[in-house]
Amino acid sequence: MGLCILSAVSADDPAFLTTALTYFVVGLKVAVGLGFVIFVHELGHFLVAKACGVKCEKFYLGFDVNGWRLARFRWGETEYGIGALPLGGYVKMLGQDDNPARAAEERERTVAAKAAGEAAHDDDPGDRATGSTALATATRPASSTEASVAGAGDSADAPLSVDPRSYTAKSVPQRMAIISAGVVMNLIFAVLMAALAFKLGVMEQTCGASLVFPGEVAWQSDIEPGDRVVAIGHDSPKRELRFTDLMIAVTYSTASAGVDFEIARDGVPEPFWVNVKPNKHDKRLAPMIGVLGPMSLALDDKYPVDLVGAASRTGKFRGGDRIVAINDKPMQDYRDFIEMLAQHPGDTLSVRVRHKPSGDEGGKDASGGSELMGEEETILVPPQPLRTLGLEMKMGPIAAVQANSPAAKAGLQQDDFIISIGGEGVGDTATLAERLRRRAGKTLMFAIQRDSADSKSEPIEKTVTLREPKWYELCLLPGSPLSAPALGAAYRALNRINTIEPGGPAAGATLEKDGKPATPEHFVPDDEIVMAEVILPADKEESDEFKGLTRKVEFGEKQANWPMFLQLLQALPKGSKVRLTLADERSAVVEPVESQEWFNPERGFNLSPDRREVRAADWGEALHWGARETKTSALAVYSFLRAVGSGRISAKGVSGPVGVAKQAAYAAQDSFSRFLLFLTMLSANLAVVNFLPIPVLDGGHMVFLTLEAILRRPVSERVVVAFQYFGLLLILALMVFALLLDTELISRFS
């Protein structure tokens, strides 16, 4: 079996060799990088312990559980090695053991080591008489460990019975220095790694918004696609921001204060301030505002177009192509691009692209300066018909109203029900946005009900002047509502059928239950759809391209997912079908068709993020930026813990060893500088987490040492051991929990 599998792909295949080599190099970078961060931490403990005269018996990366190790060697009195369990590392000092089960054994071993040392020096009394370490430890109060090994008849002035080179024989300041050295080393090296990254130059995504999801708080606050964020918080120093800065501010914001963003917008003379209060829904790990980061006009190198979009049907777009004009209008930025798509959904577009230069130049001239000019080509991209099932769903209430929009100015409110528009019925919720866009600039009468759509009270009439939208909005999130940019309102599309299109796909579908024809056998108004299951064509079922496609969508009062399902329909390959299941368990298979009248503004272009290079001018600036990056990473740990405690962030957002390795691999594949910044974050996190006041961790040891310094006597050994057991169990439980999340044995979103 193994030989057959190996022979399926030839090692002489250049593609195989390239992929294998890439994975090997990335894996090697990750292993070396993570090992280096752990090595730096343990090196701090090791060097300061040696400086204090403590005997270091082992220095290990990874844990040699039950003697399992990958390598070891001895140099002097210390054994160096790599343990088989790659979950950290340790320095084993004489007289110190974090495992409470071995505390008594370690205590006896330090006494034995002391006795052996005295026997070895019986012929040399000078050795016993001198030695500043022994003298220093003899004059301090005995620890609980030392007292327990003294004989019943020993006097208070009797010499201590522990080895003077043991950890327990050292003074409190010395032990504090040893314990804190790992954290200090991690912070120092975090600053240095970040400084090197910024000196080399790091590609960072700019700060702003491309897509803004309807109904989310950024959308409600009137943030538009193409907006740029130039400042976060009124008191923050002025500097060029990254999208990472926005995400950090949002994640660790408070529900009451929110986040202040200074927005720059094309066509608006001066930047303006917007306060956004991030929210956290039940199934979200952390607060969010509902935006995607800025996008460039360059197509993704690997997947320039979607597999089923109109752009892919041309077969002419290449990875790295840059869109320079559409319909002879020059494209300056993403805002120009999305405006053109939004205003011409049913037209064939003439897209002019500049192809990425071939060869190894990487798009730069020999000096590494300006981009090389590739050849240009004009490609005609046909419109992309909207896929439909021939079902018109009932309209629910308004979910949110956008600030400064026509809906807000007319007095429409959340939970209002739109009954009619311009004296006519609302019609299909899936096409309402386009129907209103086509009437931009006109004033229409909206009739609404304030309490419910079926209310017997008189409708309220609102006069609304529609605006001309320069963008379109996508419903990509679970529970996301539909929206009409011309109106500035987001609304629910219920999972209850309003009408069935005559001659449409759903009209001809036959319902069944338990494999038998059902009664009634066809869809009728008011049928409630509770589930949709995607059935891919046989040749696409095992295809890697569609492996990540959502296969099942549930609907209900708490799963307002019909808008997201409509978006999913547009991404299905030709020949796909959908099984719709009703509340009474009747179901039917329906094949989507392309509309002849309505079109999807998305044409299937996959744009790459808008990134710029951040490079320090000199080492002074690099160190300043490195210190700032380290401080941000370190404070993020405390902010995360505070947010978890308050419920703003789910504990399921934590990553274990597998998750950390995956993130490291992504960073390593990006660039060396990006990988250095990842190690900066990891090193700062390791420093902070290790200094938390949890027994077994460095912070727990510092708590006991601080109490010993205050009380002028050691904490009771029984108390220390009890807390160490508690700390050990807590750490093990957290590690198991993180591993289960990493391996998806526990769902992060359930």
C-alpha positions in Angstrom: 0.0 0.0 0.0 2.7 2.4 1.0 4.7 1.8 -2.2 1.6 2.3 -4.3 0.9 5.7 -2.7 4.5 6.8 -3.2 4.5 5.8 -6.8 1.4 7.8 -7.5 3.5 11.0 -7.7 6.9 10.9 -9.2 9.7 12.6 -7.3 11.1 13.7 -10.6 8.0 15.9 -11.1 9.3 19.6 -10.7 6.0 20.7 -9.2 6.2 18.0 -6.6 9.8 18.9 -5.7 9.0 22.6 -5.5 6.0 21.9 -3.2 7.9 19.5 -1.0 10.8 21.9 -0.8 8.5 24.8 0.1 6.8 22.8 2.9 10.2 21.6 4.2 11.6 25.2 4.3 8.4 26.5 5.9 8.4 23.7 8.5 12.1 24.3 9.2 11.5 28.0 9.7 8.6 27.3 12.1 10.6 24.7 14.1 13.6 27.0 14.4 11.6 30.1 15.2 9.4 28.6 17.9 12.4 26.7 19.3 14.3 30.0 19.4 11.6 31.8 21.4 11.6 29.0 24.0 15.4 28.9 24.0 15.6 32.6 24.7 13.3 32.3 27.7 15.1 29.3 29.2 18.5 30.9 28.4 17.5 33.8 30.7 16.9 31.5 33.6 20.0 29.5 32.8 22.5 32.5 32.6 21.2 34.3 35.8 21.2 31.0 37.7 24.8 30.3 36.7 25.7 33.9 37.7 24.1 33.3 41.1 26.1 30.1 41.6 23.2 27.6 41.1 23.9 24.2 39.7 22.0 23.7 36.5 21.6 20.0 35.8 19.5 20.1 32.6 18.7 22.6 29.8 16.0 21.2 27.5 13.9 22.4 24.7 10.7 20.3 24.8 10.0 17.9 27.7 11.7 14.6 28.0 8.7 12.8 29.5 9.6 9.3 30.7 13.1 9.8 29.3 11.8 10.3 25.7 14.1 12.7 23.9 15.3 13.4 20.4 18.9 14.4 21.3 21.1 15.1 24.3 24.7 15.7 25.3 26.6 16.7 28.4 28.9 19.7 28.7 30.4 20.3 32.1 27.8 19.6 34.8 24.8 20.3 32.6 22.9 18.0 30.3 21.6 19.7 27.2 18.8 18.1 25.1 15.7 18.2 23.0 12.6 16.5 24.5 10.1 14.5 22.6 7.1 16.6 23.7 7.4 20.0 22.0 5.3 22.0 24.3 7.9 24.3 25.9 11.2 23.8 27.6 12.8 23.9 31.0 16.0 24.4 33.1 16.4 21.9 35.9 18.2 23.5 38.8 19.3 21.7 41.9 16.7 22.1 44.6 14.0 23.4 42.3 11.2 21.3 40.7 7.8 22.5 39.5 6.3 19.1 39.8 4.8 19.0 43.4 4.9 15.2 43.4 8.7 15.3 43.3 9.2 18.1 45.9 10.1 15.8 48.8 12.5 13.8 46.5 14.2 17.0 45.4 14.6 18.1 49.0 16.3 14.9 50.0 18.5 15.0 46.9 19.8 18.5 47.8 20.7 17.2 51.2 22.4 14.2 49.7 24.3 16.4 47.3 25.4 18.6 50.3 26.7 15.5 52.2 28.5 14.1 49.2 30.1 17.5 48.6 31.3 17.6 52.3 32.7 14.1 52.1 34.6 14.9 49.0 36.3 17.8 50.7 37.1 16.3 54.1 40.8 16.4 53.3 40.7 20.1 52.4 39.3 22.1 55.4 40.0 25.3 53.5 37.2 24.5 51.1 34.8 24.2 53.9 35.9 27.4 55.6 35.7 29.6 52.5 33.1 30.2 49.9 30.9 33.3 49.9 27.8 31.4 48.7 27.8 29.1 51.8 28.4 32.1 54.1 25.6 34.1 52.5 23.1 31.3 52.8 24.1 30.5 56.4 23.2 34.0 57.7 19.7 34.1 56.2 16.6 32.6 57.8 16.2 28.9 57.0 13.5 27.9 54.5 10.8 25.4 55.3 12.8 22.9 53.2 15.9 23.5 55.3 14.1 23.3 58.6 12.5 20.0 57.7 15.9 18.3 57.2 17.5 19.5 60.4 17.8 17.0 63.3 15.6 17.2 66.4 18.6 18.1 68.4 19.9 20.7 66.1 20.3 24.2 67.5 19.2 27.4 65.7 22.9 28.1 65.1 23.5 24.7 63.3 24.8 25.0 59.7 22.2 24.6 57.0 21.8 21.1 55.6 21.2 22.0 51.9 23.8 22.2 49.2 25.0 25.8 48.9 24.7 25.5 45.1 21.0 24.6 45.2 18.3 27.1 44.2 16.8 27.0 47.7 20.1 28.1 49.2 20.0 31.4 47.4 18.7 34.7 48.8 15.2 36.0 47.9 16.6 38.7 45.5 18.8 36.1 43.8 15.9 33.7 43.3 13.7 36.6 42.1 16.3 37.5 39.5 16.5 33.9 38.3 12.7 33.5 38.0 12.2 36.8 36.2 15.2 36.4 33.8 13.2 34.4 31.3 10.5 37.0 31.0 13.1 39.8 30.7 14.9 37.9 27.9 11.7 37.3 26.0 10.9 41.0 26.1 14.4 42.1 25.0 14.4 39.7 22.1 10.9 40.6 21.1 12.1 44.2 20.7 15.1 43.2 18.8 13.2 40.9 16.4 10.6 43.5 15.7 13.3 46.1 15.1 15.0 43.9 12.6 11.7 43.2 10.9 11.0 47.0 10.5 14.6 47.7 9.4 14.2 45.0 6.7 10.7 46.3 5.8 7.3 44.7 6.4 4.4 44.6 4.1 1.3 45.8 6.1 -2.3 46.1 5.0 -3.5 49.7 5.1 -6.2 50.8 7.5 -9.7 51.3 6.2 -12.6 49.4 4.7 -13.4 47.7 1.5 -16.6 45.7 2.0 -18.9 46.9 4.8 -21.4 44.3 5.9 -25.0 45.4 6.0 -26.6 45.9 9.5 -23.3 45.7 11.3 -22.2 48.6 13.5 -19.7 50.1 11.0 -22.5 50.1 8.4 -24.9 51.7 10.9 -22.2 54.4 11.7 -22.1 55.4 8.0 -18.7 53.9 7.2 -18.6 53.3 3.4 -16.5 51.0 1.2 -13.2 52.8 0.3 -13.1 54.9 3.5 -9.6 55.3 5.1 -8.9 55.4 8.8 -6.3 58.0 9.6 -6.6 58.0 13.4 -7.9 55.7 16.2 -8.8 57.6 19.4 -8.5 61.3 19.8 -5.4 61.0 22.1 -3.4 58.5 19.9 -0.2 59.7 18.4 -0.4 60.6 14.7 1.2 57.8 12.6 0.3 55.8 9.5 -2.0 53.0 10.7 -2.3 49.3 9.8 -5.4 47.3 9.6 -4.0 45.3 12.5 -4.3 48.5 14.6 -8.0 48.7 13.8 -8.6 45.0 14.7 -6.8 45.3 18.0 -8.8 48.5 18.9 -12.0 46.8 18.1 -11.3 43.5 19.8 -10.3 45.0 23.1 -12.8 47.9 23.1 -15.4 48.4 25.8 -19.1 48.1 25.0 -19.9 51.5 26.5 -17.1 53.7 25.1 -16.7 52.0 21.7 -13.9 53.2 19.4 -13.4 56.6 17.8 -12.2 56.5 14.2 -11.1 59.5 12.1 -12.3 58.8 8.6 -10.9 60.2 5.3 -13.3 59.9 2.3 -13.0 60.8 -1.3 -15.2 63.8 -2.2 -15.3 65.0 1.5 -12.9 67.9 2.0 -11.9 67.2 5.7 -11.6 64.0 7.7 -14.4 63.4 10.2 -14.8 61.4 13.4 -17.1 58.4 13.9 -17.8 56.5 17.1 -18.4 52.8 16.6 -19.5 50.5 19.4 -18.3 47.0 18.4 -20.8 44.2 19.3 -20.4 40.5 20.0 -23.1 38.1 19.0 -23.6 34.8 20.6 -21.7 32.8 18.0 -18.8 35.3 17.6 -15.5 34.8 19.4 -14.9 38.5 19.7 -16.4 41.9 19.1 -16.4 43.1 15.5 -17.6 46.1 13.5 -18.3 44.3 10.2 -15.6 45.5 7.7 -13.0 43.9 5.4 -9.6 45.5 5.2 -8.7 47.7 2.2 -8.2 45.9 -1.2 -5.9 46.9 -4.0 -6.6 46.7 -7.8 -4.2 43.8 -8.2 -5.7 40.3 -8.7 -4.6 37.6 -6.3 -1.5 35.8 -7.4 -2.8 32.3 -6.9 -6.6 32.7 -7.4 -7.1 35.8 -9.6 -10.8 35.0 -10.2 -13.6 32.9 -8.7 -14.2 29.5 -10.3 -17.8 30.2 -11.2 -17.8 34.0 -11.8 -18.2 35.9 -15.1 -14.5 36.9 -15.0 -13.4 33.2 -15.0 -15.4 32.5 -18.1 -13.1 34.7 -20.1 -10.1 32.6 -19.3 -7.8 35.6 -19.7 -7.1 37.0 -16.3 -3.8 36.0 -14.7 -2.5 36.1 -11.1 -1.0 39.5 -10.3 -2.9 41.4 -13.0 -3.6 45.0 -12.1 -6.9 46.6 -13.2 -6.0 50.0 -14.7 -9.3 51.0 -16.4 -13.0 49.9 -16.8 -15.0 51.2 -19.8 -12.0 53.5 -20.5 -12.4 55.2 -17.1 -9.0 55.0 -15.2 -9.2 53.1 -11.9 -7.3 54.9 -9.1 -8.4 52.8 -6.1 -10.9 50.2 -4.9 -13.6 52.8 -4.5 -13.5 53.5 -8.2 -13.6 49.8 -9.0 -16.6 49.0 -6.8 -18.5 52.0 -8.0 -18.2 50.9 -11.6 -19.4 47.4 -10.8 -22.3 48.7 -8.7 -23.6 51.0 -11.3 -23.3 48.6 -14.3 -24.5 45.2 -13.1 -26.2 44.3 -16.3 -23.7 45.6 -18.8 -20.7 44.0 -20.4 -17.6 45.7 -19.0 -14.4 46.5 -20.9 -11.7 45.8 -18.3 -8.1 46.8 -19.1 -5.4 45.1 -17.1 -1.7 45.4 -16.9 -0.2 41.9 -16.7 2.4 41.1 -14.1 5.9 41.0 -15.7 7.2 37.4 -16.2 10.5 36.2 -14.8 12.1 36.5 -11.4 12.1 40.3 -11.2 9.1 40.3 -8.8 7.7 43.3 -10.5 10.6 45.6 -9.7 13.3 47.0 -11.9 17.0 46.1 -11.3 17.4 48.8 -8.6 14.5 47.5 -6.7 12.6 50.7 -7.3 9.5 51.3 -9.4 7.3 48.6 -10.7 8.1 47.2 -14.1 5.5 47.9 -16.8 3.9 44.7 -18.1 1.9 44.4 -21.2 -1.7 45.6 -21.2 -4.8 43.8 -22.4 -8.5 44.7 -22.7 -10.9 41.9 -21.7 -14.6 42.0 -22.1 -16.4 40.7 -19.0 -20.1 39.8 -19.5 -22.7 40.4 -16.8 -23.2 37.8 -14.2 -26.9 36.7 -14.0 -28.4 36.4 -10.5 -29.1 32.8 -9.6 -32.6 32.1 -8.3 -34.8 29.3 -7.1 -38.0 31.0 -8.2 -39.1 31.7 -4.7 -40.1 35.1 -3.3 -39.7 35.1 0.5 -41.6 37.2 2.9 -40.0 40.5 4.1 -39.3 40.8 7.7 -38.7 44.0 9.8 -36.0 46.6 9.2 -32.9 45.3 11.0 -30.9 48.5 11.1 -30.9 52.0 9.6 -27.7 53.7 8.4 -26.8 57.1 9.9 -27.2 60.0 7.4 -29.0 57.8 4.9 -32.3 58.6 3.1 -34.1 56.1 5.5 -32.7 57.9 8.6 -33.7 61.3 7.3 -37.2 60.1 6.5 -37.6 58.7 10.0 -37.6 55.0 9.3 -36.7 53.0 12.4 -35.4 49.6 13.4 -38.3 47.0 13.6 -40.5 48.9 11.2 -42.2 46.8 8.5 -42.2 48.1 5.0 -45.7 47.4 3.5 -45.5 49.2 0.2 -43.2 51.4 -1.9 -44.6 54.0 -4.3 -48.1 52.5 -3.9 -46.9 49.0 -5.0 -46.0 45.9 -3.0 -42.5 45.4 -1.8 -41.9 42.5 -4.2 -38.9 40.1 -4.1 -36.6 40.9 -1.2 -33.6 39.6 -3.2 -34.0 42.2 -6.0 -35.3 45.1 -3.9 -31.8 46.7 -3.7 -31.4 46.8 -7.5 -35.0 48.0 -8.1 -34.4 50.9 -5.8 -31.0 51.7 -7.3 -32.6 52.0 -10.7 -34.9 54.7 -9.2 -32.1 56.7 -7.6 -32.8 60.4 -7.2 -36.6 59.8 -7.1 -38.9 60.6 -4.2 -41.1 57.6 -3.2 -43.8 57.1 -0.6 -43.0 54.3 1.9 -45.9 52.8 3.9 -44.8 51.1 7.1 -46.3 49.4 10.1 -44.7 50.2 13.5 -45.8 47.1 15.4 -46.1 44.2 12.9 -46.6 43.5 9.3 -50.0 42.1 9.9 -51.2 45.0 12.1 -54.7 46.3 11.6 -53.6 49.9 12.5 -53.3 52.5 9.8 -49.9 52.4 8.0 -47.6 55.3 8.5 -46.4 57.0 5.3 -42.8 58.3 4.9 -41.5 60.3 2.0 -38.0 59.1 1.0 -35.7 60.6 -1.7 -33.4 57.7 -2.8 -29.7 58.4 -3.2 -27.4 57.0 -6.0 -25.3 54.3 -4.3 -21.6 54.0 -5.4 -21.2 50.6 -3.9 -23.0 47.3 -3.4 -23.3 45.2 -0.2 -22.9 41.5 0.3 -24.4 39.3 3.0 -21.5 37.0 3.8 -22.1 36.6 7.6 -24.5 34.2 9.4 -27.6 36.2 10.4 -26.7 39.1 8.1 -29.8 41.0 6.7 -30.3 42.1 3.1 -29.8 45.8 2.4 -30.7 48.5 -0.1 -27.8 51.0 -0.4 -30.1 53.5 -2.2 -32.3 53.6 0.9 -29.8 53.0 3.7 -31.8 50.4 5.4 -31.1 46.7 6.2 -34.0 44.3 6.3 -34.8 40.7 7.2 -35.7 38.2 4.5 -37.7 35.5 6.3 -37.6 31.8 5.6 -41.3 31.7 4.9 -42.5 31.6 1.2 -44.5 34.6 0.0 -45.1 33.6 -3.7 -43.8 31.0 -6.1 -42.7 32.2 -9.5 -44.9 30.5 -12.2 -42.7 28.2 -14.4 -39.7 28.7 -12.0 -37.5 25.9 -10.6 -39.4 25.7 -7.3 -42.8 25.6 -9.1 -41.9 22.4 -10.8 -40.3 20.7 -7.8 -42.1 17.7 -6.3 -42.1 17.3 -2.5 -41.5 14.0 -0.7 -41.4 12.8 2.8 -39.6 9.6 4.0 -38.9 8.8 0.4 -42.6 8.9 -0.6 -44.7 11.5 -2.4 -45.9 14.1 0.1 -49.2 16.0 0.4 -49.4 18.7 -0.7 -46.8 17.8 -3.4 -45.7 21.3 -4.3 -44.5 24.4 -2.5 -47.3 26.8 -1.5 -47.3 30.3 0.1 -46.5 30.3 3.9 -44.4 27.1 3.7 -41.6 27.5 6.2 -38.1 26.4 4.9 -35.9 25.2 7.8 -32.9 23.8 5.9 -31.1 24.0 2.6 -28.5 21.3 1.6 -26.2 21.8 -1.3 -25.8 18.9 -3.8 -22.7 19.4 -6.0 -22.3 17.8 -9.4 -20.5 14.4 -9.2 -17.4 15.8 -10.9 -17.2 18.6 -8.3 -18.0 16.6 -5.2 -14.4 15.7 -4.3 -12.8 18.7 -5.9 -10.4 20.6 -3.7 -11.7 23.9 -5.2 -15.1 23.4 -3.6 -13.9 21.6 -0.4 -14.5 24.7 1.8 -18.0 25.4 0.4 -20.8 25.6 2.9 -23.0 22.5 2.4 -25.8 23.0 4.8 -27.7 26.1 6.0 -30.3 26.1 8.7 -33.1 28.7 9.0 -35.3 29.7 11.9 -36.1 32.5 14.3 -32.5 32.5 15.6 -31.0 31.6 12.3 -31.9 34.4 10.0 -29.7 33.0 7.3 -31.8 33.3 4.1 -29.7 36.3 2.8 -26.4 34.3 3.4 -28.0 31.4 1.5 -28.8 33.6 -1.4 -25.1 34.6 -1.6 -24.1 30.9 -1.4 -26.3 30.2 -4.5 -24.2 32.6 -6.5 -21.0 30.6 -5.7 -22.3 27.2 -6.7 -20.8 25.5 -9.8 -23.0 24.9 -12.8 -25.2 21.8 -12.3 -25.5 22.1 -8.5 -28.8 21.5 -6.9 -30.3 22.3 -3.5 -32.5 20.2 -1.3 -35.0 22.4 0.6 -36.6 20.9 3.7 -39.8 22.4 5.2 -40.9 22.5 8.9 -43.2 19.5 8.4 -40.2 17.5 7.1 -41.4 17.5 3.4 -38.5 18.2 1.1 -37.7 18.7 -2.6 -34.6 19.1 -4.8 -34.4 22.3 -6.8 -31.9 23.3 -9.4 -31.1 27.1 -9.5 -31.4 28.9 -12.8 -29.9 32.2 -14.0 -32.3 35.1 -14.1 -32.8 36.9 -17.4 -33.6 40.3 -15.8 -31.5 40.5 -12.6 -27.7 40.5 -12.2 -25.1 40.0 -9.5 -22.8 43.1 -9.4 -19.9 40.7 -8.4 -18.1 39.4 -11.4 -15.8 37.0 -9.6 -12.6 39.2 -9.3 -10.4 38.2 -6.4 -8.4 41.3 -5.4 -5.4 41.2 -3.2 -5.1 43.2 0.0 -3.9 46.8 -0.3 -0.5 46.6 1.4 2.4 49.0 1.8 5.9 48.5 3.0 6.7 49.8 6.5 10.5 50.4 6.7 12.4 52.2 9.4 14.8 54.9 8.2 17.5 53.9 10.7 18.1 51.6 13.7 17.0 54.2 16.2 13.6 54.4 14.5 13.5 50.6 14.1 14.1 50.1 17.9 11.4 52.6 18.7 8.9 50.8 16.5 10.1 47.4 17.9 9.5 48.6 21.4 6.0 49.8 20.5 5.2 46.5 18.8 6.3 44.6 21.8 4.3 46.8 24.1 1.2 46.3 22.0 1.6 42.5 21.9 2.2 42.3 25.6 -0.7 44.5 26.6 -3.0 42.5 24.2 -2.6 39.5 26.5 -3.9 41.4 29.5 -6.7 42.9 27.4 -7.6 39.5 26.2 -7.8 38.1 29.7 -9.9 41.1 30.9 -12.2 40.7 27.9 -12.6 37.0 28.5 -13.5 37.7 32.1 -16.1 40.2 31.2 -17.6 38.0 28.4 -16.6 40.4 25.6 -14.3 37.6 24.1 -15.0 33.9 24.1 -12.5 31.7 25.8 -12.7 29.6 22.6 -10.6 32.2 20.9 -7.5 30.8 22.6 -4.9 28.9 20.4 -2.9 25.9 21.5 0.3 24.5 20.1 -1.3 23.4 16.8 -2.9 26.8 16.3 0.3 28.6 17.0 2.2 26.4 14.6 -0.4 27.1 11.9 -0.1 30.8 12.4 3.7 30.6 12.4 3.5 28.7 9.0 1.3 31.4 7.5 3.7 34.1 8.6 6.7 32.1 7.4 5.2 31.7 4.0 4.5 35.4 3.8 8.0 36.8 4.3 10.9 36.7 6.7 10.0 40.1 8.2 6.4 39.0 8.8 7.7 35.8 10.5 9.9 38.0 12.7 6.9 40.0 13.8 5.0 36.8 14.5 7.9 35.7 16.8 7.8 39.2 18.4 4.1 38.6 19.3 4.8 35.1 20.5 7.8 36.1 22.6 5.9 39.0 24.2 2.9 36.7 24.9 5.2 34.0 26.4 6.7 36.6 28.7 3.3 37.9 29.9 1.6 34.5 30.3 4.6 33.1 32.2 4.4 36.0 34.6 0.8 35.5 35.5 0.3 34.7 39.2 -0.4 31.0 38.6 1.6 28.4 40.7 4.0 26.5 38.5 4.5 29.4 36.2 7.2 32.1 36.8 4.6 34.5 38.1 3.5 32.0 40.8 7.1 31.6 42.0 7.4 35.4 42.2 4.2 35.6 44.4 5.7 33.1 46.9 9.1 34.9 46.9 7.4 38.2 47.5 5.4 36.8 50.4 8.7 35.3 51.8 10.4 38.7 51.6 7.4 40.4 53.3 7.0 37.8 56.0 10.7 37.2 56.4 10.1 33.5 56.4 9.2 31.0 53.7 5.6 30.2 52.9 4.5 26.9 54.5 5.7 24.0 52.3 2.2 22.4 52.5 0.6 25.6 51.2 3.2 25.8 48.3 2.7 22.2 47.3 -1.1 22.5 47.4 -1.1 25.6 45.2 1.4 24.0 42.8 -1.0 21.0 42.4 -3.7 23.5 41.7 -1.6 25.4 39.2 -0.4 22.3 37.5 -4.0 21.0 37.0 -5.1 24.4 35.7 -2.3 24.6 33.2 -2.9 21.0 32.0 -6.7 21.6 31.7 -6.0 24.8 29.6 -3.6 22.9 27.4 -6.1 20.1 26.8 -8.8 22.6 26.1 -6.7 24.5 23.6 -5.6 21.3 21.9 -9.2 20.2 21.5 -10.1 23.5 20.0 -7.0 23.3 17.6 -8.0 19.9 16.5 -11.7 20.9 16.2 -12.8 18.2 18.6 -14.5 21.2 20.3 -16.1 23.6 17.9 -15.1 27.2 18.4 -18.5 28.5 17.1 -21.0 26.1 18.7 
